[in-house]
Amino acid sequence: MPYKDSDQRRAYDKVYKRRRRARGWTEKRLDMRLTDVQFATADDLRGKLYQVWAEANDADNASLKPETRLRIQLRVVEIGLRLVETTDLERRVTALEESENESTPVKG
């Protein structure tokens, strides 16, 4: 319904948009329909990323546009970089825990 008063329209829009954001109705959001896969380790995620990359590469142009294929592959690379960071973090935490177990307290 159009408003004659622009202040009233702005107030309505403000409340409407606030409600949409509260419900998670944003343009870009996480797709929660595909949540049947659970990952226990970073290696599980790595395997799934390889699978997604291979499926995107093997798809023909009729089923997957080149732009979409590129977007999927770029997203896989982005997640892969995060995976490298996670793997490196796991390795560093393990090294810290091992050095903590081997060290002896200094008595003064």
N, C-alpha and C positions, 0 to 999 in steps of 0.2 A: 504494500500500500504506500503510495507516494505521500510525502509530507510537504505541506506548504512552507512550514517553518524549518529552516535548515538546521537550527540548533536542536530541534526535536528529532530530526532525522539522524543527526550525528550521535545523539544520546542513545537512540535505538540501535544504531550500528555498533556503538561501543559495547552495549550490553550483549548484543547478538554475537559479536566476535569473541567476547570474553567467554560466553557459554560454549561456543564451538571449540575454543582452545582447551577449556576445562574437560571436555569430553574426548579430546584427542582427535578432533576432526581437522587435521592440518593437511596440507597438500602432500607433503612428504612425511610418511610415517612408516614404521616397521610393519611389515606384513606378518601378522600373527597366525595366518592360516596354515603355514608350513612349519609347524613346531613339533612334528613327530620324531625328529632326529635329535638325540641327546649326545653331547660330546663329553667324554670323561677327561681326555687329555688333548694336548695340542696336536699330537700325532693323528688323532681321529679327525680333527678339523683339517689337517693337511691332506689327508686322503680324500676327504669330501671336496676340497678345493681342486685337487687334481681331476677328480671326476667331473666337476662342473666345467673346468677349462676344456677337457676333452670333448664333452658333449657340445659345448659352444663351437669348438673348432670343427667338429664332424657334422654339424647341422648344415643342411643345404639352404640355398638362398630363398627357396620358396617358403620354408617354414620359419626362417629367422633372417631378418634384414641385416645387412652388414653393420648398420649403425647400432642395432640392438646387440649384435654379437660383440662389437667393440666395447659397448657399455658394460656388458657382463664381464668381459675379460678385464677391463679396467677395475671393476669392483673386486674381482678375484685378486688382482695384484694388490689393491689397497688392503684387503683383508690379509693377504699373504705377508705384507710388510708388518702388519700388527702381530701376526703369528711369529715372525722372526723376533720381534721385540719381546713377545711373551716367552718364547723359547730361551732367548738370551737371559731374560729375567729369572726363569726357573733355574738355569745353569748357575747364575750368580748366587741365588739364594741357597742352592745346594752346596756350593763352594763355601759360603759363609757358615752354614750349619756345620760342615765338616771341620772347618778351621776352629770353630767354637768348641767342638767336642775334643779336638786335639790339644787345644791350648790349656795351660794350667794357670791358675790365678797367681798373681805376684803378691808375696807377703812382704809387708813393709815394717 
